[in-house]
Amino acid sequence: MQRFELLVFDWDGTLMDSEARIVACLQGAIADIGLPRKEVADLRNIIGLGLAEAIERLFPGSDAATRQALVERYRHHFLVADPTPSALFEGAAEVLHELAAQGYLLAVATGKGRRGLDKVLAETGLGPLFHATRCADETFSKPHPQMLLELMEHLGAAPQATLMIGDTEYDMEMARNARTHALAVSYGVHHPERLLRHGPLGCLQRIGDLPAWLRDNAASGLHAPAAQSC
């Protein structure tokens, strides 16, 4: 008997290795409008947030015109101009196909905008595997629980049967705020220590380990201890 019914995936840093492209697009947008450059570590840290929330963290107190210009230039670089490649993590597509065949409900909750997510879903061919998706420009950004709440309501899944899988503390906090379970992955943008502070049920070193983890934690009602290491 499956413990979880709905598996909700973050996209960037969990399914797709897109860190370099996001950082390059942010750097390009910042340079385009003449703002002070930011360290790569600062840019990596905001991956996972909605674009508006990310800009506020990078340039707190900036005026509306500046924020809008950054949004427009970032989208231009990401959707049109930037050639930095990004690919699915090894095993991600195979895992999603396997889980879909096993009857799991699959969803995405991402800090990407709708145009950006639809672009990568089409490019990877994975769109048909997901029963629903939510983006940060459609509702509240992580760590607010609204994306998860909307997905659960739309798909008829209970919080205790929902698992959020992600690589940032924003994912872990969103799961806690929505009263769902969380599973961390250690290969994304946030250090494992940051993830473990939020008490996920486990911490994977590879996305390919997910089916085995689900089998090992399949008992309905099982209360697995929080992960101690990644």
C-alpha positions as MATLAB code, in Angstrom:
seq = 'MQRFELLVFDWDGTLMDSEARIVACLQGAIADIGLPRKEVADLRNIIGLGLAEAIERLFPGSDAATRQALVERYRHHFLVADPTPSALFEGAAEVLHELAAQGYLLAVATGKGRRGLDKVLAETGLGPLFHATRCADETFSKPHPQMLLELMEHLGAAPQATLMIGDTEYDMEMARNARTHALAVSYGVHHPERLLRHGPLGCLQRIGDLPAWLRDNAASGLHAPAAQSC';
ca = [
       0.000    0.000    0.000;
       1.405    3.393   -0.998;
       1.971    5.861    1.787;
       1.786    8.862   -0.539;
      -0.716    9.640   -3.257;
       0.545   13.000   -4.551;
       4.210   13.722   -5.275;
       4.954   17.414   -5.811;
       8.306   18.292   -7.354;
      10.222   21.514   -7.333;
      11.741   22.044  -10.797;
      15.025   23.996  -10.728;
      17.685   22.155   -8.740;
      15.460   19.119   -8.193;
      14.535   17.842  -11.652;
      16.622   20.157  -13.830;
      20.214   21.319  -13.418;
      19.401   24.914  -14.315;
      21.467   26.785  -11.722;
      24.073   28.066  -14.198;
      21.436   29.359  -16.598;
      19.416   31.124  -13.897;
      22.558   32.773  -12.512;
      23.659   33.856  -16.009;
      20.222   35.326  -16.760;
      20.161   37.225  -13.473;
      23.660   38.570  -14.121;
      22.618   39.668  -17.597;
      19.471   41.397  -16.352;
      21.342   43.194  -13.576;
      24.008   44.394  -16.019;
      21.395   45.511  -18.560;
      19.890   48.081  -16.214;
      23.136   49.097  -14.545;
      22.589   47.789  -11.023;
      25.546   46.727   -8.841;
      26.695   43.195   -9.630;
      25.931   40.470   -7.138;
      28.099   37.568   -6.039;
      27.202   34.192   -7.489;
      26.466   32.903   -3.986;
      23.840   35.622   -3.528;
      22.222   34.737   -6.838;
      22.227   30.989   -6.092;
      20.605   31.614   -2.736;
      17.392   33.058   -4.190;
      16.801   30.232   -6.686;
      13.459   28.709   -5.803;
      11.717   31.964   -4.944;
       9.362   33.745   -7.293;
      11.083   36.360   -9.426;
       9.507   39.310   -7.606;
      10.530   37.902   -4.212;
      14.023   37.119   -5.479;
      14.501   40.688   -6.704;
      13.340   42.092   -3.366;
      15.945   39.983   -1.558;
      18.705   40.979   -3.957;
      17.792   44.686   -4.079;
      15.630   45.453   -1.046;
      13.660   48.658   -1.260;
      14.127   49.120   -5.011;
      11.399   51.100   -6.723;
       8.663   49.600   -8.856;
      10.221   50.708  -12.161;
      13.526   49.041  -11.287;
      11.824   45.826  -10.219;
       9.755   45.713  -13.400;
      12.815   46.355  -15.563;
      14.664   43.485  -13.882;
      11.725   41.143  -14.403;
      11.495   42.033  -18.083;
      15.229   41.719  -18.723;
      15.462   38.415  -16.841;
      12.610   36.961  -18.867;
      14.236   38.202  -22.074;
      17.495   36.456  -21.197;
      15.808   33.245  -20.024;
      13.235   32.890  -22.790;
      15.171   34.333  -25.732;
      18.768   35.437  -25.409;
      20.777   33.283  -23.006;
      22.491   30.203  -24.514;
      23.575   28.619  -21.215;
      22.507   24.966  -21.410;
      20.423   23.269  -18.750;
      19.465   19.623  -18.645;
      17.481   17.245  -16.514;
      19.439   15.587  -13.751;
      20.507   12.051  -14.592;
      17.615    9.672  -14.054;
      14.942   12.360  -13.613;
      12.912   11.493  -16.712;
      13.105    7.773  -16.008;
      11.986    8.282  -12.407;
       8.980   10.358  -13.460;
       7.894    7.783  -16.025;
       8.254    5.005  -13.460;
       6.253    6.833  -10.811;
       3.523    7.759  -13.298;
       3.246    4.099  -14.308;
       2.873    3.177  -10.629;
      -0.185    5.406  -10.369;
       1.158    8.333   -8.370;
      -0.327   11.772   -8.929;
       2.559   13.981  -10.073;
       2.704   17.772   -9.818;
       5.140   20.692   -9.975;
       5.362   23.639   -7.577;
       8.016   26.040   -8.791;
       9.385   29.535   -8.432;
       9.489   29.734  -12.230;
       6.967   31.812  -14.123;
       4.336   30.079  -16.241;
       6.042   30.860  -19.549;
       9.346   29.518  -18.277;
       7.847   26.311  -16.913;
       5.780   25.648  -20.026;
       8.942   26.155  -22.099;
      10.972   23.523  -20.238;
       8.038   21.099  -19.988;
       7.719   21.258  -23.771;
      11.471   20.993  -24.359;
      11.821   17.937  -22.116;
       8.586   16.282  -23.218;
       7.602   15.717  -19.586;
       4.481   17.887  -19.550;
       1.985   15.022  -20.052;
       3.300   13.217  -16.947;
       2.135   15.947  -14.563;
      -1.457   16.129  -13.428;
      -1.145   19.780  -12.348;
       1.464   22.545  -11.995;
       1.676   25.825  -10.120;
       4.047   28.746  -10.703;
       5.054   31.712   -8.581;
       3.498   34.248  -10.942;
       0.086   32.578  -10.531;
      -0.116   32.510   -6.752;
       2.045   33.190   -3.691;
       5.747   32.369   -3.850;
       7.386   29.783   -1.647;
       7.560   29.399    1.315;
       3.890   30.433    1.417;
       1.808   27.214    1.303;
      -0.653   28.361   -1.371;
       0.878   26.428   -4.272;
       0.636   23.169   -2.351;
      -2.820   23.961   -1.035;
      -4.098   24.630   -4.558;
      -2.521   21.455   -5.936;
      -3.990   19.313   -3.169;
      -7.429   20.816   -3.614;
      -7.314   20.458   -7.401;
      -6.180   16.827   -7.266;
      -8.166   15.765   -4.209;
      -5.151   14.770   -2.118;
      -4.914   15.054    1.655;
      -1.875   16.723    3.295;
      -0.797   13.477    4.986;
      -0.782   11.746    1.576;
       1.246   14.518   -0.115;
       5.041   14.642   -0.397;
       6.945   17.780   -1.466;
      10.342   17.017   -3.020;
      12.835   19.865   -3.314;
      16.366   21.181   -2.996;
      15.825   24.429   -1.053;
      14.712   25.385    2.394;
      11.867   27.278    0.706;
      10.467   23.907   -0.400;
      10.843   22.471    3.090;
       9.179   25.503    4.676;
       6.328   25.451    2.167;
       5.638   21.803    2.984;
       5.604   22.528    6.694;
       3.334   25.531    6.205;
       0.924   23.377    4.161;
       1.150   20.544    6.747;
       2.410   18.081    4.145;
       5.496   15.888    4.265;
       8.824   16.928    2.705;
      11.736   15.064    1.154;
      15.008   16.899    0.520;
      17.579   16.384   -2.219;
      21.207   17.235   -1.509;
      22.486   18.030   -5.026;
      20.703   21.369   -5.549;
      21.407   24.947   -4.527;
      21.001   24.833   -0.739;
      23.475   23.061    1.506;
      22.117   19.933    3.199;
      22.500   21.533    6.630;
      19.931   24.167    5.642;
      17.509   21.495    4.476;
      17.872   19.253    7.513;
      16.973   22.102    9.866;
      13.408   21.757    8.608;
      13.081   18.059    9.433;
      12.390   16.385    6.072;
      11.522   12.697    6.116;
      14.701   11.957    4.201;
      17.431   13.419    2.044;
      18.348   11.922   -1.337;
      21.733   12.176   -2.979;
      20.303   11.369   -6.425;
      16.832   11.762   -7.904;
      17.220    8.207   -9.133;
      16.976    7.043   -5.511;
      13.378    8.260   -5.175;
      11.494    5.090   -6.230;
      13.487    2.971   -3.770;
      12.916    5.521   -1.001;
       9.189    5.431   -1.660;
       9.178    1.628   -1.535;
      11.115    1.653    1.727;
       8.631    4.132    3.218;
       5.505    2.649    1.685;
       3.645    1.629    4.845;
       0.527    3.704    5.337;
       0.773    5.777    8.468;
       4.500    5.165    8.912;
       6.194    8.023   10.762;
       9.766    8.020    9.525;
      12.313    9.984   11.573;
      13.762   13.169   10.181;
      16.860   12.688    8.066;
      20.131   13.001    9.945;
      22.443   13.365    6.967;
      22.505   13.877    3.208;
];
